[in-house]
Amino acid sequence: MKVRIAARQIEKKLMDVAKEIKSNPEKIIPECRGNCRNCYFERLRKEIKNLKDEKNLERMAKKKGFLAAVAATVLLADEERIPYVAHLNIAGESVYYARRGKAKDEMLVGIQNWDKPHLRMLAYMEIAKKKRLNLFSLPDKIICSNDVPEEFLDFMQKKFSCDKEEYIEIIWRGRRIKACGNGNTLMEMKHYFYYPDFEKEIEIKVRIKDFECMVSCNECIIEDAKNEGTDVTYYISGEMGDEKFLKHYKNKIRWNIEKKRVFIAGKRCYGNDVNAFLNALSPKEWEREAIKEILKYEQKAIILEQPSSTKLLQKYEVDVEKLKEEYYDKRKKEMLDRLPEIGKGEMASFIDNLARIYKVEGKEGVIKAIKTKEMDVKKKAIVYAFLLAMEVRGEEWKYSKMEQEFGRHLSPYIKKLMEAEGEEYKRIGQKLLREVG
């Protein structure tokens, strides 16, 4: 508890509550339903009425207990100022009240914050425990009842239920309260009542998004892992808030699933079907074989936040860029190995070399290669033919009129050569050599 100078709005709020209680002090008497232990609070009603007498009010304010807290609060209504207020932090909430007389702080807090149903319960807790009474605090009243009032259950359900897809389900007397707040909803609910049998009566279930089965399995691989869940005592004891417990619950299920050979991406389960999971990942050409190898030998679960071939490879510390480079190097080698020589001699070697460079590195590779070559008229005409076949423009000035004309004649043969494979490559190459002469 700390004391501070009262801000004007805090002072006004406390005085408004005090004036309201002074005008109708009986409002703080709980509404008794049923026998309610012969209704202890009804016996207080007469004493509350006596507080309207000024002498009784001042005398009671000097005592201890519930009535003293009420009297001390009523006296605030006639004060011109409340210069100082006490401050408490209750369940993360800043609560202000004026310390007066010998009444306990909790009772003063509850009476002076009577407009807040969860705080007002502080004033009644000692009586409820000592007299073994069940109390239920609603926005406009407190009910004393042997049984849980239906209207209170309605109030709890409306106040604390959320609309998220994943939540903790608190089932109490047939009401289903969906809890998914930042704090512990169960603990927050308990601020609104005193009912010792509460924890014996409730049932706690956890509702999370289930996995969608993408393949047909004879038996669900993960069913027992999902059903095992986790111990709810951590939540009931208040050690974890809603969000933390939901996360802990999902992690526990994940830990259970991880022991099994099953493939999951996002919220979709592919059982242990390698092909179905592989297709869902949509791997690039250079990723496919590496992923197939991983799926073949992995005996535990593969769980991805989303269907991503790259994420899977990273999970197994595979260098994707290196994998891509090795894949294309292998493809280039295989492609070049399949190309036969088009002939013997310097000219055949010159043409064959440029064609192979194109197949491996594209036109950028050809342009780079021709910059370093010493060329006669025929070779320059062949190079010009390659430029035309690759649709490279702006290089005409480097070639004579004769070289350009000869190159235009050779260009159709060059284009076919760049696209050809196997024996067709050799046939076109030899025809081109005859045209070159």
Secondary structure, 3 states (H helix, E strand, C coil): CEEEECCHHHHHHHHHHHHHHHHCHHHHCCEEECCHHHHHHHHHHHHHHHCCCHHHHHHHHCCCCHHHHHHHHHHHCCCCCCCEEEEEEECCEEEEECCCCCCCHHHHHHHHCCCCHHHHHHHCHHHHHHHCCCEEEECCEEEEECCCCHHHHHHHHHHHCCCCCCEEEEEECCEEEEECCCCCHHHHHHHHEECCCHHHHCEEEEECCCCEECCCCCCCCCHHHHHHCCCCHHHHCCCCCHHHHHHHHHHHHHHHHCCCCCEEECCEECCCCHHHHHHHHCCCHHHHHHHHHHHHHCCCCEEECCCCHHHHHHHCCCCHHHHHHHHHHHHHHHHHHHCCCCCCCHHHHHHHHHHHHHHHHHHHHHHHHHCCCCCCHHHHHHHHHHHHHCCCCCCHHHCCHHHHHHHHHHHHHHHHHHHCCHHHHHHHHHHHHHHHC
